[in-house]
């Protein structure tokens, strides 16, 4: 799921008179969702069982250490395991080259020397590090200038009521470019947008929250998460093939299609199931006609509508986007263009292999153009200042990357990952397990883990060194394994209480229904989460059966 490396868009105004959160016991200042009771009529056996499971997940997850310390602990355990396996002379024969791979112990002279002397190199050459930094330099400009916030608001403003659900769900898929800021900006806007067209704001909040969280790894745009996942997949693939490169575009075709399919699934389930569920909720005693109609506080139109300067900024940014794309396309037309690869290749061109640089430049350009037109960028100095602010927000993930990079380097140096992948692949072959069956296993395992470990990059860093090389030995491309992981990493984000944004969404829900509790939100998100998991998995199997490339130069099998 999400890693906190992107700040909320300060240009998005979603504050109304209901923003002073009132908890069910009407205690001012109490954190939303701290002790929420379940709403009336939610005592069914199924919901009670769900709440018990969620409660167990929350208690178990709360006992997990911070991801930084988790990988530090795993490094210590790896050292002990490598010592034991090396002592037992555990090895495996690499089927690719027939070479015997033996486990090496970290608790040895060479192991200790490697951990100390290679620590800086491990971190500096960590594949996701440079990629995400370059992309986020540009995204920071687009974010701080107000471009991302204006895009999100424009995506739901003035949409007809009958299209509002799909428009909001698809806007949530676009919002993934803003990383965690998408939650803060879009979830309250969802409630306001639905209220503006005369529909229940509860539905708007749930649709926006589920679209952002359960569809986190699907987007029609290239997002920072694409850069992180591709970097980790590349590092894992090097266990088998040191020259293998997975780019941020490796799953783009599948991600684009997924965003449309998931938006359609959210729309269908919302209109067929959740509308009836919300209508069946009994009215609250303290609820007034004004509250129900949304007549308190500032008008929705004022909160959602773009200011003239914002609309002008979006028009200028749109023109800049088409000019940028046109320049790149024209520059790539000549077969001898420096933007093409060897032999005039487009798939292996610098534009695709260096997509992080292209994206960084594009977002910086669009943010700067928008800012100049909207008045949020007053001079050239603002651009590097925005970048610097964005880098400060990157600090948590940079700290986490240090621990992850060391663990993965140890995993590779000891040979434990390679031996485990070879032995695992041999076992799957002996059992007659094929790719489609293995995919189900990955989805189930990662989906369960995701209930407690909500950091998508941390979980992929943990399982990719095993899954990616293991399936590579079964002739399954790393890009396909990564695509399957996207499904497992996303769908249960909307139901796990371990997500801080689950509690945040509950707080927004309580603005419109004071008695709403964890059971209320879970009963609304669970049908969507399950439907998305099933539909997304089926989409992948159709993709696999048809042999459609997952992205430019990225075959599915």
C-alpha positions as CSV (number, residue, x, y, z in Angstrom):
1,X,0.0,0.0,0.0
2,X,1.1,3.5,0.7
3,X,4.4,4.8,2.0
4,X,4.4,8.3,3.4
5,X,6.5,10.1,0.9
6,X,4.1,12.6,-0.5
7,X,2.5,15.5,1.3
8,X,-1.2,16.5,1.2
9,X,-2.1,19.1,-1.4
10,X,-2.4,22.3,0.6
11,X,-4.3,23.9,-2.3
12,X,-7.4,21.6,-1.8
13,X,-10.1,23.3,0.3
14,X,-12.5,20.8,1.8
15,X,-13.3,22.5,5.1
16,X,-16.9,23.0,6.1
17,X,-18.7,23.8,9.2
18,X,-18.7,20.1,10.0
19,X,-14.9,19.9,10.0
20,X,-14.9,20.3,13.8
21,X,-15.1,16.5,14.3
22,X,-17.7,15.4,16.8
23,X,-17.4,11.9,18.0
24,X,-20.5,9.9,19.0
25,X,-20.2,11.0,22.6
26,X,-20.0,14.6,21.4
27,X,-16.6,15.3,23.0
28,X,-14.9,18.1,21.2
29,X,-11.3,17.5,20.1
30,X,-11.5,13.8,20.5
31,X,-9.7,11.9,17.6
32,X,-12.2,10.7,15.0
33,X,-13.0,7.0,15.3
34,X,-11.3,6.7,18.7
35,X,-14.2,4.8,20.4
36,X,-16.8,4.5,17.7
37,X,-19.9,2.5,18.5
38,X,-21.5,0.4,15.8
39,X,-24.6,1.8,14.2
40,X,-28.0,0.3,14.8
41,X,-28.9,-2.8,12.9
42,X,-25.3,-4.0,12.6
43,X,-25.4,-6.9,15.0
44,X,-25.7,-9.7,12.4
45,X,-23.6,-12.8,12.9
46,X,-21.6,-12.1,9.8
47,X,-20.7,-8.6,10.7
48,X,-19.8,-9.6,14.3
49,X,-17.5,-12.3,12.9
50,X,-15.9,-9.7,10.6
51,X,-15.4,-7.3,13.4
52,X,-13.7,-10.0,15.5
53,X,-11.4,-10.8,12.6
54,X,-10.6,-7.2,12.1
55,X,-10.0,-6.8,15.8
56,X,-7.6,-9.7,15.8
57,X,-5.8,-8.3,12.8
58,X,-5.5,-4.9,14.6
59,X,-4.1,-6.4,17.8
60,X,-1.6,-8.6,15.9
61,X,-0.6,-5.8,13.6
62,X,0.0,-3.4,16.5
63,X,2.6,-5.8,17.9
64,X,4.6,-5.5,14.7
65,X,7.6,-3.2,14.9
66,X,8.2,-0.2,12.6
67,X,9.2,-1.5,9.1
68,X,12.7,-0.1,9.7
69,X,13.2,-2.3,12.8
70,X,11.3,-5.2,11.1
71,X,14.0,-5.4,8.4
72,X,16.7,-4.9,11.0
73,X,15.3,-7.9,12.9
74,X,15.0,-9.9,9.6
75,X,18.7,-9.1,8.9
76,X,19.7,-10.6,12.2
77,X,17.5,-13.6,11.6
78,X,19.0,-14.0,8.1
79,X,22.5,-13.9,9.6
80,X,21.6,-16.8,11.9
81,X,19.9,-18.8,9.2
82,X,22.8,-18.3,6.7
83,X,25.2,-19.5,9.4
84,X,23.1,-22.6,10.0
85,X,22.6,-23.4,6.3
86,X,26.3,-22.8,5.5
87,X,27.3,-25.0,8.4
88,X,25.1,-27.7,6.9
89,X,26.6,-27.2,3.4
90,X,23.2,-26.4,1.9
91,X,23.4,-25.7,-1.8
92,X,21.4,-26.0,-5.1
93,X,22.2,-26.3,-8.7
94,X,21.2,-23.4,-10.9
95,X,19.3,-24.8,-13.8
96,X,20.2,-21.8,-16.0
97,X,24.0,-22.4,-16.0
98,X,24.4,-25.7,-14.1
99,X,26.4,-23.9,-11.4
100,X,26.2,-25.0,-7.8
101,X,25.1,-22.2,-5.5
102,X,26.1,-22.7,-1.9
103,X,24.8,-20.6,1.0
104,X,27.4,-18.3,2.6
105,X,27.3,-17.2,6.2
106,X,27.0,-13.6,7.2
107,X,28.6,-14.6,10.5
108,X,32.0,-15.1,9.0
109,X,35.1,-13.0,8.2
110,X,33.9,-12.4,4.7
111,X,30.3,-11.7,5.8
112,X,31.3,-9.1,8.4
113,X,33.6,-7.4,6.0
114,X,30.9,-7.3,3.3
115,X,28.3,-5.8,5.7
116,X,30.6,-3.0,6.7
117,X,32.4,-2.2,3.5
118,X,29.4,-2.5,1.2
119,X,26.8,-0.7,3.3
120,X,27.1,2.6,1.5
121,X,27.2,0.9,-1.9
122,X,24.2,-1.2,-1.0
123,X,22.2,2.0,-0.2
124,X,23.5,4.2,-3.1
125,X,22.9,1.6,-5.7
126,X,19.5,0.4,-4.4
127,X,17.4,0.4,-7.6
128,X,14.2,2.2,-6.3
129,X,16.2,5.0,-4.6
130,X,17.3,7.1,-7.5
131,X,14.2,6.5,-9.5
132,X,11.8,7.6,-6.8
133,X,13.9,10.6,-5.9
134,X,13.9,11.9,-9.5
135,X,10.2,11.3,-10.0
136,X,9.3,13.0,-6.7
137,X,11.3,16.1,-7.6
138,X,8.8,16.7,-10.4
139,X,5.8,15.5,-8.5
140,X,6.7,17.9,-5.6
141,X,6.4,20.9,-8.0
142,X,3.1,19.7,-9.4
143,X,1.8,19.1,-5.8
144,X,3.0,22.4,-4.2
145,X,1.9,24.5,-7.1
146,X,-1.6,23.2,-6.6
147,X,-1.9,21.4,-9.9
148,X,-2.7,17.9,-8.4
149,X,-5.4,19.3,-6.1
150,X,-7.0,21.3,-9.0
151,X,-6.9,18.1,-11.1
152,X,-8.7,16.1,-8.5
153,X,-11.4,18.7,-7.9
154,X,-11.9,19.2,-11.6
155,X,-12.4,15.4,-12.0
156,X,-15.5,15.4,-9.8
157,X,-16.9,19.0,-10.3
158,X,-20.0,19.4,-12.5
159,X,-20.4,15.7,-13.1
160,X,-24.1,14.6,-13.8
161,X,-25.5,12.6,-10.9
162,X,-25.8,9.4,-13.0
163,X,-22.1,9.4,-13.8
164,X,-20.9,10.6,-10.4
165,X,-20.0,7.2,-9.0
166,X,-17.8,6.1,-12.0
167,X,-16.3,9.6,-12.3
168,X,-15.3,9.7,-8.6
169,X,-14.0,6.1,-8.7
170,X,-11.9,6.8,-11.8
171,X,-10.7,10.1,-10.4
172,X,-9.4,8.1,-7.4
173,X,-7.4,6.0,-9.9
174,X,-5.9,9.1,-11.3
175,X,-5.3,10.5,-7.8
176,X,-2.7,7.7,-7.2
177,X,-0.2,10.0,-8.8
178,X,-0.4,12.0,-5.6
179,X,0.4,9.0,-3.4
180,X,-0.9,9.5,0.2
181,X,-2.1,13.0,-0.6
182,X,-4.9,11.3,-2.6
183,X,-6.6,10.2,0.6
184,X,-6.5,13.6,2.2
185,X,-7.7,15.5,-0.9
186,X,-10.2,13.1,-2.5
187,X,-12.0,11.3,0.4
188,X,-13.7,14.5,1.8
189,X,-14.3,15.7,-1.7
190,X,-16.1,12.5,-2.5
191,X,-18.7,13.3,0.3
192,X,-19.1,16.8,-0.9
193,X,-19.5,15.8,-4.6
194,X,-22.2,13.3,-3.8
195,X,-24.0,15.7,-1.6
196,X,-23.9,18.3,-4.3
197,X,-25.9,16.1,-6.7
198,X,-28.4,15.1,-4.0
199,X,-27.0,11.7,-3.1
200,X,-25.8,10.4,0.2
201,X,-22.3,11.8,1.1
202,X,-21.6,8.4,2.9
203,X,-21.5,6.8,-0.5
204,X,-19.2,9.5,-1.9
205,X,-16.7,9.0,1.0
206,X,-16.7,5.2,0.6
207,X,-16.3,5.3,-3.2
208,X,-13.4,7.7,-2.9
209,X,-11.8,5.8,-0.1
210,X,-12.1,2.4,-1.7
211,X,-11.0,3.8,-5.1
212,X,-7.8,5.2,-3.6
213,X,-7.0,2.4,-1.2
214,X,-8.3,-0.9,-2.7
215,X,-7.3,0.3,-6.1
216,X,-3.9,1.7,-5.0
217,X,-1.7,-0.1,-7.5
218,X,-4.0,0.7,-10.6
219,X,-3.8,4.0,-12.4
220,X,-4.0,5.4,-15.9
221,X,-0.9,7.4,-15.1
222,X,2.6,6.4,-14.1
223,X,2.8,6.8,-10.3
224,X,5.6,7.0,-7.7
225,X,4.6,3.5,-6.6
226,X,5.4,2.2,-10.1
227,X,9.0,3.4,-9.6
228,X,9.3,1.8,-6.2
229,X,7.8,-1.6,-7.3
230,X,9.9,-1.8,-10.5
231,X,13.1,-1.0,-8.6
232,X,12.4,-3.7,-6.0
233,X,11.5,-6.2,-8.8
234,X,14.7,-5.4,-10.6
235,X,16.7,-6.1,-7.5
236,X,14.9,-9.4,-7.0
237,X,15.3,-10.5,-10.6
238,X,19.1,-9.9,-10.4
239,X,19.2,-13.1,-8.2
240,X,18.7,-15.1,-11.5
241,X,19.7,-12.6,-14.2
242,X,22.0,-9.7,-13.1
243,X,21.2,-7.8,-16.3
244,X,17.4,-7.9,-16.0
245,X,15.7,-4.5,-15.8
246,X,12.1,-3.9,-14.9
247,X,11.0,-0.3,-15.7
248,X,8.2,1.8,-14.2
249,X,6.3,1.2,-17.4
250,X,6.5,-2.6,-17.1
251,X,2.9,-2.9,-15.9
252,X,1.4,0.2,-17.6
253,X,-1.0,-1.5,-20.0
254,X,-2.4,-3.8,-17.3
255,X,-2.6,-0.9,-14.8
256,X,-4.4,1.3,-17.3
257,X,-7.0,-1.4,-18.0
258,X,-7.3,-2.2,-14.3
259,X,-8.1,1.4,-13.5
260,X,-11.1,1.3,-15.8
261,X,-12.3,-2.2,-14.8
262,X,-12.0,-1.4,-11.1
263,X,-13.9,1.9,-11.5
264,X,-16.6,0.0,-13.3
265,X,-16.7,-2.7,-10.5
266,X,-16.9,0.0,-7.8
267,X,-19.8,1.7,-9.7
268,X,-21.7,-1.6,-10.1
269,X,-21.4,-2.7,-6.5
270,X,-22.1,0.7,-5.2
271,X,-25.3,1.1,-7.2
272,X,-26.5,-2.4,-6.8
273,X,-25.5,-3.1,-3.1
274,X,-24.3,-0.1,-1.2
275,X,-27.1,2.3,-2.2
276,X,-29.6,-0.2,-0.6
277,X,-27.3,-0.6,2.4
278,X,-27.1,3.1,3.1
279,X,-30.8,3.5,2.5
280,X,-31.5,0.8,5.1
281,X,-29.5,2.6,7.8
282,X,-32.0,4.0,10.4
283,X,-32.1,7.8,10.9
284,X,-30.2,9.1,13.9
285,X,-32.3,10.8,16.6
286,X,-30.2,14.0,16.6
287,X,-30.2,14.3,12.8
288,X,-32.0,17.3,11.5
289,X,-33.5,18.1,8.1
290,X,-30.7,20.7,7.5
291,X,-28.0,18.1,8.3
292,X,-29.6,15.6,6.0
293,X,-29.9,18.0,3.2
294,X,-26.4,19.3,3.6
295,X,-27.6,22.8,4.2
296,X,-25.2,23.7,7.0
297,X,-21.8,25.3,6.4
298,X,-20.4,26.7,3.2
299,X,-22.1,25.6,0.0
300,X,-20.8,22.6,-1.8
301,X,-20.4,24.6,-5.0
302,X,-17.9,27.0,-3.3
303,X,-15.9,24.1,-1.9
304,X,-15.7,22.1,-5.2
305,X,-15.7,24.8,-7.8
306,X,-12.3,25.9,-9.3
307,X,-11.4,29.5,-9.0
308,X,-10.8,31.4,-12.3
309,X,-7.0,31.3,-11.8
310,X,-7.1,27.6,-11.2
311,X,-9.1,27.0,-14.4
312,X,-6.6,29.2,-16.2
313,X,-3.7,27.2,-14.7
314,X,-5.3,23.9,-15.8
315,X,-5.8,25.2,-19.4
316,X,-2.1,26.3,-19.6
317,X,-0.9,23.0,-18.1
318,X,-3.0,21.0,-20.6
319,X,-1.4,22.9,-23.5
320,X,2.0,22.3,-22.0
321,X,1.3,18.6,-21.7
322,X,0.4,18.3,-25.4
323,X,3.4,20.4,-26.5
324,X,5.7,18.2,-24.4
325,X,4.3,15.0,-25.8
326,X,4.4,16.4,-29.4
327,X,8.1,17.4,-28.9
328,X,9.0,13.9,-27.7
329,X,7.1,12.1,-30.5
330,X,8.6,14.3,-33.2
331,X,12.1,13.9,-31.7
332,X,11.7,10.1,-31.8
333,X,10.5,9.9,-35.4
334,X,14.0,9.9,-37.1
335,X,15.5,6.4,-36.9
336,X,18.8,7.8,-35.9
337,X,17.4,10.0,-33.1
338,X,19.3,9.9,-29.8
339,X,16.0,9.2,-28.1
340,X,15.9,5.8,-29.8
341,X,17.8,2.7,-28.7
342,X,20.2,0.6,-30.7
343,X,18.9,-0.2,-34.2
344,X,16.3,2.5,-33.9
345,X,14.4,0.5,-31.2
346,X,11.6,2.4,-29.4
347,X,11.1,-0.2,-26.6
348,X,14.8,0.0,-25.6
349,X,15.0,3.8,-26.1
350,X,16.3,6.2,-23.5
351,X,12.8,7.6,-23.2
352,X,11.5,4.3,-21.8
353,X,14.6,3.1,-19.9
354,X,14.9,6.6,-18.4
355,X,11.2,7.1,-17.9
356,X,11.8,8.4,-14.3
357,X,13.7,11.4,-15.7
358,X,11.0,12.0,-18.3
359,X,8.3,11.9,-15.7
360,X,10.2,14.1,-13.4
361,X,10.7,16.7,-16.1
362,X,7.1,16.5,-17.2
363,X,5.6,17.0,-13.7
364,X,8.0,19.8,-13.0
365,X,7.1,21.5,-16.3
366,X,3.3,21.1,-15.8
367,X,3.5,22.3,-12.2
368,X,5.6,25.3,-13.1
369,X,3.3,26.3,-16.0
370,X,0.2,25.8,-13.8
371,X,1.7,27.8,-11.0
372,X,2.7,30.7,-13.2
373,X,-0.9,30.9,-14.6
374,X,-2.6,30.4,-11.3
375,X,-0.2,32.7,-9.4
376,X,1.2,30.0,-7.0
377,X,4.6,30.2,-8.7
378,X,5.9,33.8,-8.6
379,X,9.5,33.3,-9.6
380,X,12.1,30.8,-10.6
381,X,13.2,30.3,-7.0
382,X,9.9,28.7,-6.1
383,X,10.6,25.7,-8.2
384,X,13.7,24.4,-6.3
385,X,12.0,25.5,-3.1
386,X,9.0,23.2,-3.9
387,X,11.5,20.4,-4.8
388,X,13.3,20.8,-1.5
389,X,9.9,20.7,0.4
390,X,9.1,17.5,-1.5
391,X,12.4,16.0,-0.5
392,X,11.8,16.7,3.1
393,X,8.6,14.7,2.9
394,X,10.6,11.9,1.4
395,X,12.7,11.4,4.6
396,X,10.6,8.6,6.1
397,X,10.9,6.4,3.0
398,X,14.6,7.2,2.6
399,X,15.2,5.9,6.1
400,X,13.2,2.8,5.4
401,X,15.1,2.2,2.1
402,X,18.4,2.1,4.0
403,X,17.2,-0.9,6.1
404,X,15.6,-2.6,3.1
405,X,18.6,-2.1,0.9
406,X,20.9,-3.7,3.5
407,X,18.6,-6.7,4.0
408,X,18.2,-7.4,0.2
409,X,22.0,-7.1,-0.2
410,X,22.6,-9.6,2.6
411,X,19.9,-11.9,1.1
412,X,21.7,-11.8,-2.3
413,X,25.2,-12.1,-0.8
414,X,24.4,-15.2,1.3
415,X,22.8,-17.0,-1.6
416,X,19.8,-17.9,0.6
417,X,17.4,-16.3,-1.8
418,X,18.8,-18.0,-4.8
419,X,18.9,-21.4,-3.1
420,X,15.3,-20.9,-1.8
421,X,14.1,-19.9,-5.2
422,X,15.7,-22.9,-6.9
423,X,14.5,-25.4,-4.3
424,X,11.0,-23.8,-4.4
425,X,10.9,-23.9,-8.2
426,X,11.9,-27.6,-8.1
427,X,9.2,-28.3,-5.6
428,X,6.6,-26.6,-7.7
429,X,7.7,-28.6,-10.8
430,X,7.6,-31.8,-8.9
431,X,4.1,-31.0,-7.7
432,X,3.0,-30.0,-11.2
433,X,2.2,-26.5,-10.1
434,X,1.9,-24.1,-13.1
435,X,2.0,-20.4,-13.3
436,X,-1.8,-19.8,-12.9
437,X,-1.9,-22.0,-9.8
438,X,1.2,-20.2,-8.4
439,X,-0.5,-16.8,-9.0
440,X,-3.4,-17.8,-6.7
441,X,-0.9,-18.7,-4.0
442,X,0.8,-15.3,-4.3
443,X,-2.5,-13.4,-4.2
444,X,-3.7,-15.3,-1.1
445,X,-0.4,-15.1,0.8
446,X,0.1,-11.4,0.1
447,X,-3.5,-10.5,0.7
448,X,-3.3,-11.9,4.2
449,X,0.0,-10.3,4.9
450,X,-1.4,-6.9,3.7
451,X,-4.0,-6.9,6.5
452,X,-1.2,-6.4,9.0
453,X,1.6,-4.9,6.9
454,X,0.0,-2.0,5.0
455,X,3.3,-0.7,3.5
456,X,3.3,-1.9,-0.1
457,X,7.0,-1.3,-0.7
458,X,8.0,-3.0,2.6
459,X,5.9,-6.1,1.8
460,X,7.2,-6.4,-1.7
461,X,10.7,-6.0,-0.5
462,X,10.0,-8.9,1.9
463,X,8.4,-11.3,-0.6
464,X,9.9,-10.3,-4.0
465,X,13.3,-11.9,-3.4
466,X,11.6,-15.2,-3.1
467,X,8.6,-15.0,-5.5
468,X,10.3,-13.2,-8.4
469,X,13.3,-15.6,-8.9
470,X,11.3,-18.6,-8.1
471,X,8.8,-17.9,-10.8
472,X,11.6,-16.8,-13.2
473,X,12.9,-20.3,-12.9
474,X,9.4,-21.4,-14.0
475,X,9.8,-19.1,-17.1
476,X,7.4,-16.5,-15.7
477,X,8.6,-12.9,-16.3
478,X,9.2,-10.7,-13.2
479,X,6.7,-8.2,-14.7
480,X,3.9,-10.8,-14.4
481,X,4.8,-11.6,-10.8
482,X,4.8,-7.9,-10.0
483,X,1.3,-7.5,-11.7
484,X,-0.1,-10.3,-9.5
485,X,1.4,-8.6,-6.4
486,X,-0.4,-5.4,-7.3
487,X,-3.7,-7.1,-6.9
488,X,-2.8,-8.6,-3.5
489,X,-1.3,-5.4,-2.2
490,X,-4.4,-3.3,-2.9
491,X,-7.8,-4.8,-2.4
492,X,-7.7,-5.4,1.4
493,X,-6.4,-1.9,2.1
494,X,-10.0,-0.7,2.5
495,X,-10.9,-3.2,5.3
496,X,-7.8,-3.4,7.5
497,X,-7.9,-1.3,10.7
498,X,-4.1,-1.2,10.5
499,X,-4.4,1.5,7.9
500,X,-4.3,5.0,9.3
501,X,-6.5,6.0,6.4
502,X,-9.2,3.6,7.5
503,X,-9.5,5.6,10.7
504,X,-9.3,8.8,8.7
505,X,-12.2,7.7,6.4
506,X,-14.2,6.8,9.5
507,X,-13.7,10.3,10.8
508,X,-15.0,11.8,7.6
509,X,-17.9,9.4,7.7
510,X,-18.8,10.5,11.2
511,X,-19.2,14.1,9.9
512,X,-22.4,13.0,8.2
513,X,-23.4,10.1,10.5
514,X,-22.3,10.6,14.1
515,X,-23.1,7.0,15.2
516,X,-21.0,5.5,12.4
517,X,-18.4,3.1,13.7
518,X,-15.9,0.6,12.5
519,X,-18.7,-1.8,11.7
520,X,-20.4,0.9,9.6
521,X,-17.4,1.5,7.4
522,X,-16.4,-2.2,7.2
523,X,-19.9,-3.1,6.1
524,X,-19.7,-0.6,3.3
525,X,-16.1,-1.3,2.1
526,X,-16.1,-5.1,2.4
527,X,-18.4,-5.8,-0.6
528,X,-16.3,-3.5,-2.7
529,X,-13.0,-5.0,-1.5
530,X,-14.1,-8.6,-2.2
531,X,-15.6,-7.7,-5.6
532,X,-12.5,-5.9,-6.7
533,X,-10.2,-8.7,-5.6
534,X,-12.2,-11.3,-7.6
535,X,-12.6,-9.0,-10.7
536,X,-9.0,-7.9,-10.7
537,X,-7.7,-11.5,-10.4
538,X,-10.0,-12.6,-13.2
539,X,-8.8,-9.7,-15.4
540,X,-5.2,-10.9,-14.9
541,X,-6.1,-14.4,-15.9
542,X,-7.8,-13.2,-19.0
543,X,-4.7,-11.0,-19.7
544,X,-2.5,-14.1,-19.2
545,X,-4.6,-16.3,-21.4
546,X,-4.6,-13.8,-24.2
547,X,-0.8,-13.2,-23.9
548,X,-1.3,-9.4,-23.9
549,X,1.9,-7.5,-23.0
550,X,1.8,-6.0,-19.5
551,X,3.6,-2.9,-20.7
552,X,6.1,-1.7,-23.3
553,X,8.5,-4.6,-23.9
554,X,7.1,-6.5,-20.9
555,X,5.5,-9.8,-22.0
556,X,3.1,-11.5,-19.6
557,X,4.5,-14.9,-20.3
